[in-house]
């Protein structure tokens, strides 16, 4: 774990702490011809070497620096610098870090046994299944259950709400509620409900606001109820 944290810290400092916006814009404009792409990759290797603090592991620093260059070069070929590209870029960097870490600790032979133990654990499977249920099927269930009221508030929601904001709010709130239940932080659920109530229902003076409030409240209560029931079921199985 120490080696992984050392490699991860070197990456975070390289990509987010000491990389100025000027470098990012220059790389985006000149791509493979940008001098800052080479400097940035060199820094990734140097920081890796410094954090590992072992001369005999110099080749890991070279490996990180070279792969960092090619991953960034690949990302620069795309015109859009959106969330998907950011996540893909960081996942690739993380994958390289994990590979380097496994090599240094001779951990490749433990990969299959680790996953075998992981997916043979009743607790792990229960928790994983629970999160998948509250993220995906529960959202569809609530959508179907509240469909009878959607037409009444559809125009108001379209004018006064961000596109698909309600769906993402619901997903995040269910993830938080399930996490609070599994970690026995039941009081935090009350704070979450209060915070959402203040933010969502503080300005409801316009026409039709009551219907919108009731519609959102129904969905929220359904969301919390289903997640709480699933949470306690998982606690019964896993703990």
PyMOL commands that set and color helices and strands:
alter all, ss='L'
color gray80, all
select helices_A, chain A and resi 2-17+21-33+35-52+55-76+83-104+108-118+122-145+147-160+165-182+186-201+209-238
alter helices_A, ss='H'
color red, helices_A
deselect
rebuild
show_as cartoon
